Amino acid sequence: MVHEIEAQWMGKMQFNALVNGHTVVMDAPEKVGGEDSGPIPKPFILTALSGCTGMDIVAILRKAEKEVDDFDLKVIGEISTRAPIEYTAIHVIYNFKGKSENMEAALQAVNDSQKKYCGVSNMLKKVLPVTWDIFYNGSQIFSNKAEEIPELSI
C-alpha cells in the first residue's frame, strides 16, 4: 500500500495538493512572492501529528468505553535559525476535560498513541525529540519534556 498526492502549481508561490480527493492549498506570504492564500507547507507536519495522535486517542477511548467532555491539542515546532529551516524539536500539549474517573484512561490513551500507534510521531522521533504534556481539567498530570530532550554539549 502507498499514499500518493498530486500537487499543481497555481502561479506565484501557490500549490494545490490533491490528498485523498480533498484539495489542500499551500502558499507563501506576500513578502516572499506569494498571496498568502493558504498555509506554508512546513506546519502540515505538525498538523499531521495532531491528527494522527488525536484520532488514535479518540479511538482508544471509544474502545475502552471511556468518554471525555472535551479534548484538544496544540503542537509546537521549534524551528532552526539557519538554512535549511527545519523543526529541531516538537512538543504536544494534550488538554482533556471530563469526569475524574476517566483521567487514567486519557493518560493511557496518550501513552499508547505516542509509544505504540501514531506513525507520524514514530517517524518524527527518529530525527528529533517529540515531547508532550497532558492536562486534565486544567491540571497537568504528565510531562516528559525534561526527560526526552537530550543535553547539548556546547
Phi and psi in degrees as a GROMACS rama.xvg file:
@    title "Ramachandran Plot"
@    xaxis  label "Phi"
@    yaxis  label "Psi"
@TYPE xy
-134.373  156.865  VAL-2
-105.84  140.962  HIS-3
-142.431  137.382  GLU-4
-124.954  161.142  ILE-5
-123.04  139.77  GLU-6
-125.915  133.771  ALA-7
-117.957  126.808  GLN-8
-69.0982  128.542  TRP-9
-108.067  6.89509  MET-10
107.97  159.184  GLY-11
47.3899  -116.105  LYS-12
-113.364  3.97644  MET-13
-82.7301  137.049  GLN-14
-127.187  139.11  PHE-15
-108.565  123.595  ASN-16
-104.427  137.108  ALA-17
-99.1018  112.949  LEU-18
-120.946  110.406  VAL-19
48.7351  41.3289  ASN-20
83.5323  1.44678  GLY-21
-111.144  136.574  HIS-22
-88.1781  128.477  THR-23
-116.818  124.44  VAL-24
-94.9789  132.106  VAL-25
-124.2  139.052  MET-26
-152.434  176.493  ASP-27
-118.971  159.591  ALA-28
-63.0159  158.526  PRO-29
-57.766  -35.5642  GLU-30
-64.0462  -15.3294  LYS-31
-118.16  19.6224  VAL-32
101.014  1.42434  GLY-33
-95.802  -171.268  GLY-34
-119.644  6.39453  GLU-35
54.8375  40.3248  ASP-36
-90.3521  4.22749  SER-37
-170.542  171.764  GLY-38
-69.4332  156.738  PRO-39
-69.8842  159.35  ILE-40
-65.8116  -39.3363  PRO-41
-55.8606  -41.96  LYS-42
-62.7561  -13.5126  PRO-43
-64.0173  -23.7689  PHE-44
-64.5568  -44.159  ILE-45
-67.0847  -37.4621  LEU-46
-63.2794  -44.3002  THR-47
-60.7626  -41.733  ALA-48
-62.8143  -44.1471  LEU-49
-62.6379  -43.0267  SER-50
-67.2717  -42.0424  GLY-51
-62.3875  -54.5763  CYS-52
-71.0522  -36.6442  THR-53
-62.4414  -45.9715  GLY-54
-66.4214  -37.0444  MET-55
-55.458  -50.0995  ASP-56
-63.5406  -43.6323  ILE-57
-60.1506  -44.8618  VAL-58
-64.4976  -42.055  ALA-59
-64.3222  -44.8664  ILE-60
-65.3533  -39.6902  LEU-61
-61.8829  -45.8957  ARG-62
-62.0134  -35.5277  LYS-63
-81.4479  -3.37591  ALA-64
56.8433  42.1316  GLU-65
-114.946  135.745  LYS-66
-118.116  145.119  GLU-67
-118.225  153.731  VAL-68
-79.4001  -31.4073  ASP-69
-153.399  146.731  ASP-70
-151.782  125.274  PHE-71
-143.049  162.906  ASP-72
-142.981  153.494  LEU-73
-124.73  135.424  LYS-74
-118.647  125.446  VAL-75
-116.753  123.964  ILE-76
-109.272  123.249  GLY-77
-82.7294  133.552  GLU-78
-110.525  141.768  ILE-79
-66.2891  161.304  SER-80
-99.7414  -9.56431  THR-81
-123.739  156.334  ARG-82
-68.9761  143.426  ALA-83
-74.052  134.43  PRO-84
-70.4456  120.534  ILE-85
-146.242  164.22  GLU-86
-74.2931  136.825  TYR-87
-107.688  -19.1205  THR-88
-162.351  150.998  ALA-89
-131.29  137.736  ILE-90
-128.723  132.448  HIS-91
-111.6  133.36  VAL-92
-114.693  114.812  ILE-93
-97.4718  130.039  TYR-94
-123.334  120.044  ASN-95
-118.397  148.818  PHE-96
-132.503  136.504  LYS-97
170.559  -171.733  GLY-98
-65.806  141.576  LYS-99
-60.3567  -29.738  SER-100
-69.5342  -10.4052  GLU-101
-101.124  3.1052  ASN-102
-61.2359  -45.8164  MET-103
-62.9293  -37.6044  GLU-104
-64.483  -39.3847  ALA-105
-65.3076  -43.4374  ALA-106
-59.4191  -45.5305  LEU-107
-66.7257  -37.2548  GLN-108
-63.4288  -42.6034  ALA-109
-63.8662  -45.72  VAL-110
-58.5765  -45.9564  ASN-111
-64.5698  -41.5708  ASP-112
-61.2289  -49.8671  SER-113
-71.1794  -28.3272  GLN-114
-106.695  -16.1766  LYS-115
-124.864  -41.4985  LYS-116
-110.24  -36.19  TYR-117
-75.6741  104.669  CYS-118
-65.6253  -33.6389  GLY-119
-65.5518  -46.5758  VAL-120
-62.4309  -42.462  SER-121
-59.724  -43.8678  ASN-122
-63.1262  -46.619  MET-123
-63.4195  -38.0753  LEU-124
-62.8266  -18.0844  LYS-125
-73.4187  -18.8439  LYS-126
-123.836  -12.8423  VAL-127
-160.114  160.037  LEU-128
-71.746  134.859  PRO-129
-119.621  116.955  VAL-130
-120.193  168.189  THR-131
-155.037  152.385  TRP-132
-120.049  146.857  ASP-133
-124.015  128.179  ILE-134
-116.211  138.133  PHE-135
-130.447  120.878  TYR-136
51.745  40.4328  ASN-137
85.8646  -7.17479  GLY-138
-107.484  136.753  SER-139
-72.4243  126.719  GLN-140
-113.757  -9.44427  ILE-141
-161.848  145.602  PHE-142
-152.518  132.067  SER-143
-112.986  12.6958  ASN-144
-58.3444  -46.1478  LYS-145
-66.8676  -36.6843  ALA-146
-81.2598  -19.7563  GLU-147
-94.7066  -26.4047  GLU-148
-82.0022  120.757  ILE-149
-68.8104  150.743  PRO-150
-73.7113  138.122  GLU-151
-97.3409  135.1  LEU-152
-96.9643  119.546  SER-153
